[in-house]
C-alpha cells in the first residue's frame, strides 16, 4: 500500500502499479547500459566496462583542482546553452540566473547541484548552485547534463516562466508535481544531445550516468 501511494504521488497516475514501475526500471537500466557501451567504444578506451568506470573515477584530467575551475566550467556551459535557446523555445523567461557555489555550511551533505528560484519581485535572479566541496567527486563530464537539468532549459527556464503566468492562482506558480518538474529536467538533459552541447563522448557518458 505504501509503494502504491508513492507511485500515485510521484506519477499522479492511478493506473500504474509498483510492479510495472519496477519492470520499466529494469528495461531502462538495460537500455542505458547498452548506450553506455556504445559511448565507451567512441572514446577508444582499451579495456572492459569496469576498467572504464575506474578510469573515469580516477584520472585527474576529469576533475577540477579548484572550486573556481568547476564554477567557471558550469558558467561557460550555461552561457553556451543560453545562446542556443532561441532555436528551440518560442518564449524565454525575463528573469535571469547566476551560477553560485553551494553555501559552505550546506556543501558537505548536499547534492552536486540545485536550482534555487527567486520570486518575480526579488532583487536577484534564479541561482544555479554548484557544489564545490569534495572536488574529487565532481567530474567535469557530468557538468553539461547537470547544467541542462538545473539551469537551462531545465528548472530555471521552467520555474521562471511559471512566475510569468498571468491571472493564475498563486499555488500554480509554485506547485511542483515531481513527474512534471523532474520529468522536464530529465527531458532537458536529453534535449542537450539535439542542441549539440555535449562536446565529447565523456560528456555524453556523464549524461547517461545521471540518467542511470
C-alpha positions as CSV (number, residue, x, y, z in Angstrom):
1,X,0.0,0.0,0.0
2,X,2.9,2.3,0.8
3,X,4.6,1.8,-2.6
4,X,1.2,2.2,-4.3
5,X,0.8,5.5,-2.6
6,X,4.3,6.6,-3.6
7,X,3.7,5.7,-7.2
8,X,0.5,7.8,-7.1
9,X,2.4,10.7,-5.5
10,X,5.3,10.7,-7.9
11,X,3.5,9.9,-11.2
12,X,0.0,11.4,-10.5
13,X,-1.4,8.2,-12.2
14,X,-3.9,5.7,-10.8
15,X,-3.3,3.1,-13.4
16,X,0.4,2.4,-12.7
17,X,1.5,-0.3,-10.2
18,X,4.7,-0.7,-8.3
19,X,5.4,-3.9,-10.2
20,X,5.1,-2.1,-13.6
21,X,7.4,0.7,-12.4
22,X,10.0,-1.9,-11.3
23,X,9.7,-3.7,-14.7
24,X,10.1,-0.4,-16.5
25,X,13.2,0.4,-14.4
26,X,14.8,-2.9,-15.3
27,X,14.1,-2.2,-19.0
28,X,15.6,1.3,-18.8
29,X,18.7,0.2,-17.0
30,X,19.3,-2.3,-19.8
31,X,18.8,0.4,-22.4
32,X,21.1,2.9,-20.7
33,X,23.8,0.2,-20.1
34,X,23.8,-0.6,-23.8
35,X,24.1,3.1,-24.7
36,X,27.0,3.4,-22.2
37,X,28.8,0.6,-24.0
38,X,28.4,2.4,-27.3
39,X,29.8,5.7,-25.9
40,X,32.7,3.8,-24.3
41,X,33.6,2.5,-27.7
42,X,33.5,6.0,-29.1
43,X,36.2,7.1,-26.7
44,X,38.6,4.4,-28.0
45,X,39.2,3.1,-24.4
46,X,41.1,-0.2,-24.4
47,X,39.6,-2.3,-21.6
48,X,36.4,-3.6,-20.2
49,X,33.5,-1.6,-18.7
50,X,34.6,-1.9,-15.1
51,X,38.0,-0.6,-16.1
52,X,36.5,2.3,-17.9
53,X,34.5,3.3,-14.9
54,X,37.6,3.1,-12.8
55,X,39.4,5.3,-15.3
56,X,36.6,7.9,-15.2
57,X,36.7,7.9,-11.4
58,X,40.5,8.3,-11.0
59,X,42.0,10.1,-14.0
60,X,42.9,13.6,-13.0
61,X,42.0,15.1,-16.4
62,X,38.3,14.8,-15.5
63,X,38.4,16.7,-12.2
64,X,38.8,20.3,-11.2
65,X,41.6,21.3,-8.9
66,X,40.0,24.5,-7.6
67,X,36.4,25.5,-6.8
68,X,36.8,28.3,-9.3
69,X,37.6,25.9,-12.1
70,X,34.4,24.0,-11.5
71,X,32.3,27.2,-11.3
72,X,33.9,28.5,-14.5
73,X,33.1,25.3,-16.3
74,X,29.5,25.5,-15.2
75,X,29.2,29.2,-16.2
76,X,30.7,28.5,-19.6
77,X,28.3,25.7,-20.3
78,X,25.4,27.8,-19.1
79,X,26.2,30.6,-21.5
80,X,26.7,28.2,-24.3
81,X,23.2,26.8,-23.8
82,X,21.7,30.3,-23.3
83,X,22.8,31.2,-26.8
84,X,21.1,28.2,-28.3
85,X,17.8,28.5,-26.6
86,X,16.0,30.8,-29.2
87,X,16.3,28.0,-31.8
88,X,14.3,25.6,-29.5
89,X,11.9,27.8,-27.5
90,X,9.5,30.4,-28.7
91,X,9.2,32.0,-25.2
92,X,12.0,32.6,-22.8
93,X,11.7,34.0,-19.3
94,X,12.5,37.6,-18.4
95,X,14.3,36.6,-15.1
96,X,18.0,35.8,-15.5
97,X,20.0,33.4,-13.3
98,X,23.5,33.2,-11.9
99,X,26.0,30.4,-11.2
100,X,26.8,30.2,-7.5
101,X,28.6,27.7,-5.1
102,X,26.6,25.8,-2.6
103,X,26.9,27.6,0.7
104,X,29.8,26.1,2.7
105,X,27.6,25.2,5.7
106,X,25.5,23.0,3.4
107,X,28.0,21.7,1.0
108,X,29.4,18.6,2.8
109,X,26.0,16.9,2.9
110,X,24.4,18.5,-0.2
111,X,23.7,17.3,-3.7
112,X,26.0,18.1,-6.7
113,X,23.8,20.8,-8.0
114,X,20.5,22.5,-7.3
115,X,18.3,25.3,-8.7
116,X,17.2,27.9,-6.2
117,X,14.5,30.1,-7.6
118,X,13.5,33.7,-6.8
119,X,10.2,35.5,-6.7
120,X,9.4,37.7,-9.6
121,X,9.8,40.7,-7.3
122,X,13.2,39.7,-5.9
123,X,16.3,41.8,-6.3
124,X,18.2,38.8,-7.7
125,X,17.5,36.2,-10.4
126,X,17.4,32.5,-10.0
127,X,20.5,30.7,-8.9
128,X,22.1,27.6,-10.2
129,X,24.1,26.2,-7.3
130,X,27.2,24.0,-7.9
131,X,28.7,22.0,-5.1
132,X,32.5,22.8,-4.9
133,X,33.0,20.5,-1.9
134,X,35.0,17.3,-2.4
135,X,36.2,18.2,-5.9
136,X,37.4,14.6,-6.5
137,X,33.7,13.7,-6.7
138,X,32.7,16.4,-9.1
139,X,33.8,15.3,-12.6
140,X,33.7,17.8,-15.5
141,X,32.0,15.2,-17.7
142,X,28.8,15.4,-15.6
143,X,28.6,19.2,-15.7
144,X,26.8,19.5,-19.1
145,X,23.9,17.3,-18.1
146,X,23.7,18.8,-14.6
147,X,23.6,22.3,-16.1
148,X,20.9,21.4,-18.7
149,X,18.8,19.9,-15.8
150,X,19.2,22.5,-13.1
151,X,19.6,25.8,-15.1
152,X,18.5,25.9,-18.8
153,X,16.5,24.6,-20.4
154,X,15.7,22.8,-17.1
155,X,14.5,24.1,-13.8
156,X,15.3,27.8,-14.3
157,X,13.5,28.1,-17.6
158,X,10.6,26.1,-16.3
159,X,10.2,27.9,-13.0
160,X,10.9,31.4,-14.2
161,X,8.3,31.1,-16.9
162,X,5.8,29.8,-14.3
163,X,6.3,33.1,-12.5
164,X,5.0,35.0,-15.6
165,X,1.7,33.1,-15.9
166,X,-1.0,35.8,-15.7
167,X,-4.2,35.5,-13.6
168,X,-3.2,32.1,-12.3
169,X,-3.8,31.1,-8.6
170,X,-0.6,31.6,-6.6
171,X,-0.3,27.8,-5.9
172,X,0.1,27.2,-9.6
173,X,3.2,29.3,-9.7
174,X,4.9,27.2,-7.0
175,X,3.2,23.8,-7.4
176,X,5.8,21.1,-8.2
177,X,4.5,17.7,-9.2
178,X,7.6,15.5,-9.4
179,X,6.6,13.9,-12.7
180,X,6.3,17.4,-14.2
181,X,9.4,19.1,-12.6
182,X,11.9,16.3,-12.6
183,X,10.5,14.9,-15.8
184,X,11.2,18.2,-17.5
185,X,14.7,18.2,-16.1
186,X,15.4,14.8,-17.5
187,X,14.0,15.8,-20.8
188,X,16.3,18.8,-20.8
189,X,19.3,16.6,-20.3
190,X,18.3,14.5,-23.4
191,X,17.5,17.7,-25.4
192,X,21.1,18.7,-25.0
193,X,22.0,16.0,-27.5
194,X,19.9,17.6,-30.2
195,X,21.2,21.1,-29.2
196,X,24.8,20.0,-29.6
197,X,26.1,20.9,-26.2
198,X,27.7,17.6,-25.3
199,X,31.2,18.2,-26.6
200,X,32.9,14.8,-26.0
201,X,31.8,11.2,-25.6
202,X,32.8,11.6,-21.9
203,X,30.2,14.4,-21.5
204,X,27.6,12.1,-23.1
205,X,28.6,9.3,-20.7
206,X,28.1,11.7,-17.9
207,X,24.5,12.3,-19.1
208,X,23.9,8.5,-19.2
209,X,25.4,8.2,-15.7
210,X,22.9,10.7,-14.4
211,X,20.0,9.1,-16.2
212,X,21.0,5.7,-14.8
